[in-house]
Amino acid sequence: MSTVPQPLEPLPPILIVSRSARMLAEAASGSWSPRVIDMFADEDTRAVADRWRATVPMDSFMFSGAVIGEVEELSAGVPRMPIVLGSGFESGQDWLDQLRHYDPTVSHVINASKRLSDLPAVLASLQSDVGVCVPETRCTPPVDCRGWLRKLCGESGGFHVVPALGADAKSRAYFQRHVRGSSLSAIFLASSRRTEFVALNRHLTWQQDQWRGYHYQGAVTWHSAPAPLVGQVRALGSAVGAALGLRGMFGLDFVLAESGSLMLIDINPRPPATLDLLVDRSPAFDAHVAACALDMLLYSRPERTGECAHLILYAQAQWQVPEDFAWPESVHDRPSAGTHIEVGDPLCSIRAHAATPTAICRKLVSLVRRIRALTVPALLPENMKITLVGDAIDG
């Protein structure tokens, strides 16, 4: 007796709005049908999205209130479609409140973004009320700017971070003493009752110039981190999550100072870029949605072996993607044919897996050489040097 196969139930829609939505759309696609609004409309974003819209960014690649019209268009006919916000909302503008009309559960991220738009005040509160270690931070320039960084409130990605000595005066600026040590980040999931540690990562850099060295350039997982350090990281995440009432997935950036202190640098109240490194990123994404919508932590951290890294490549020269250009398989965030890339623009990202960070970095360097050979020589450096926690690997 033959049975007629029944049609599969369609996956429920979810709306993702992020400066670059590819990572979140891929993570969502296991359980959801992603609809996407971002600023790049890369090839692999469009391939995984059910529907997509590209919006024109403001300065510093931030969203403006014009995105509300695109949210309205992609939400039409779908009652209570979940909305997941990525980067691009850090400035905490008042128009963000309009998003609550489409999905009330997005309020958790909106409220946190608004509060964190005055990061110096938040860091001061965490230091005085919870005992979190933070670098010396002030809203006026120090008398001697040597050893200080100038940062801007309501920004992300590190593009706004420059040495204070010689920096232009800007509104929304604050000043933070530079801390020597290892640059790290961690991912957490939070409900109103507890915060769960997800992963720890070490940052990578490949642009060594002091005016670009603070851009987010990549990271590598650190599954084998010492247990005492992981314990400190867990405690830091729990303290910050509880003090700020964070909900869902969030990221912390910090420096493991030479003194051994864990110094909190930044707080991202939404899924961070390092979600891209998780083998279990789809369950982690689903847990983020459940935590925001249901206030439940439906996540079990798996055992992880081997390490994963990604690198964000920024163009060193102008380039237009040729028609029928074939990107190598390990390249992600691939701009489509005809896209004009300016100097300093994000070009693409690359990812590699290996047993050790050293082996991963060598794979990344090899892939950069391949991209350089396929494009134009000036687009990427001829001899790349990737730095991982003070260790340089020459290309």
C-alpha positions, 0 to 999 in steps of 0.5 A, spaced: 500 500 500 503 506 497 502 512 501 502 519 498 507 524 501 504 529 505 507 536 503 511 539 509 509 545 513 512 551 511 517 554 516 514 560 520 517 567 517 522 571 522 524 578 520 532 580 521 534 587 521 541 588 521 547 592 518 549 585 515 544 580 516 547 574 512 550 570 519 543 571 522 539 569 516 543 563 516 542 561 523 535 562 523 534 558 516 534 551 520 527 553 524 525 559 520 523 562 513 528 569 514 526 575 511 531 580 511 533 588 511 540 589 511 545 594 508 549 590 503 544 585 500 550 580 499 549 574 494 549 569 500 544 573 504 539 573 498 540 566 497 538 564 504 532 569 505 525 568 503 525 576 502 530 581 502 530 589 502 537 593 502 536 599 505 541 606 505 545 606 511 546 613 515 553 615 516 557 610 520 553 604 517 547 606 522 540 605 520 535 611 520 527 611 521 526 610 514 527 602 515 520 602 518 517 603 511 521 596 509 519 593 516 512 595 514 512 592 507 515 585 509 511 584 515 504 585 511 499 580 512 503 576 518 501 577 525 506 578 530 512 576 526 518 575 531 523 581 529 531 580 531 535 586 531 543 585 529 548 591 529 546 598 526 541 600 532 546 602 537 545 609 537 538 608 541 534 613 537 527 614 539 524 612 532 526 605 534 520 605 539 515 604 532 518 597 532 514 595 538 508 595 534 510 590 529 513 585 535 513 587 542 518 582 544 523 586 541 522 591 546 528 588 550 533 590 545 530 597 544 531 598 551 538 596 552 540 599 546 537 606 548 540 605 555 547 603 552 547 609 548 550 612 554 556 607 555 560 611 560 554 612 565 553 604 564 560 602 565 560 607 571 554 604 574 556 597 573 563 599 577 560 602 583 554 598 584 556 591 582 564 591 582 565 590 575 572 592 573 572 597 567 578 602 564 578 609 567 573 612 563 571 620 562 567 624 558 572 630 557 579 629 554 585 628 559 590 633 560 595 628 557 592 624 552 598 619 551 595 612 553 588 614 552 583 612 546 577 616 544 571 613 542 564 615 540 557 613 544 552 609 540 557 606 535 559 599 534 564 595 530 570 599 533 570 604 527 570 610 532 575 608 536 582 612 535 588 614 539 586 620 543 592 624 541 591 627 535 584 625 534 579 630 532 574 633 537 567 630 536 560 630 539 558 624 543 566 623 544 568 619 551 575 617 553 578 611 555 585 609 558 588 604 553 589 597 557 594 592 555 592 585 555 589 580 551 582 582 547 577 577 548 569 577 547 564 572 550 557 570 548 551 569 553 544 568 553 539 571 558 532 570 561 530 574 567 532 569 572 539 567 569 544 568 564 548 562 561 555 562 558 555 560 551 562 561 548 569 565 549 573 568 543 580 571 542 580 577 537 584 577 531 587 583 527 591 584 520 591 591 519 596 594 524 595 601 523 594 605 529 588 609 526 584 602 523 587 597 528 581 598 533 576 596 527 573 589 528 577 584 524 575 577 526 576 572 532 577 565 533 574 561 538 577 559 545 574 552 547 580 550 551 581 557 555 583 555 562 577 554 567 579 559 572 578 564 566 572 561 564 569 562 571 571 569 571 567 570 564 561 567 567 561 571 573 562 577 569 556 575 564 551 574 570 553 580 573 552 584 567 546 581 565 542 581 571 544 589 572 542 591 566 536 586 565 538 584 558 534 578 555 536 574 549 543 573 546 548 578 548 556 579 547 561 582 552 568 585 549 573 585 555 581 585 556 584 580 560 589 585 563 597 584 564 595 584 571 590 578 570 584 583 571 578 582 567 576 589 564 569 590 561 570 594 555 563 594 551 556 591 551 552 588 545 545 587 547 544 583 541 547 577 537 554 579 536 558 577 530 562 571 533 555 567 533 558 566 526 563 561 529 559 557 533 557 550 530 551 550 534 549 557 531 542 555 529 540 552 536 543 558 539 539 563 535 532 559 536 534 560 544 535 567 543 528 568 540 525 564 545 528 568 551 526 574 548 519 572 546 517 567 552 523 569 557 525 561 557 532 559 556 532 553 552 539 552 550 544 546 552 551 548 551 554 542 547 561 540 547 566 543 542 572 540 539 577 544 534 577 551 533 573 556 528 575 563 526 573 568 521 576 574 518 573 581 516 577 583 510 577 591 508 578 593 501 585 596 500 583 599 493 577 601 489 574 595 486 568 593 482 565 586 482 566 583 475 560 579 472 560 572 473 565 573 478 566 566 482 568 567 490 572 561 493 567 557 497 570 559 504 568 566 502 562 569 506 558 576 505 560 576 498 558 582 494 554 581 488 556 582 481 557 590 479 558 592 486 563 598 487 567 597 493 571 603 496 577 603 500 576 601 507 569 598 505 568 591 508 569 586 502 567 580 504 569 575 510 573 568 510 572 563 515 576 557 517 576 551 521 582 547 524 585 544 531 589 550 533 589 557 532 596 557 528 593 552 523 587 556 522 591 563 521 595 559 516 589 557 512 586 564 513 592 567 510 592 562 504 585 564 502 587 571 502 592 570 497 587 566 493 582 572 493 588 577 491 590 573 485 583 572 483 581 580 484 586 585 483 593 585 487 592 592 490 585 590 493 589 586 499 596 586 502 601 582 499 604 579 505 598 579 511 600 578 518 595 576 523 596 577 530 592 573 535 593 575 542 600 578 541 602 572 537 604 574 529 603 569 524 607 572 517 603 571 511 
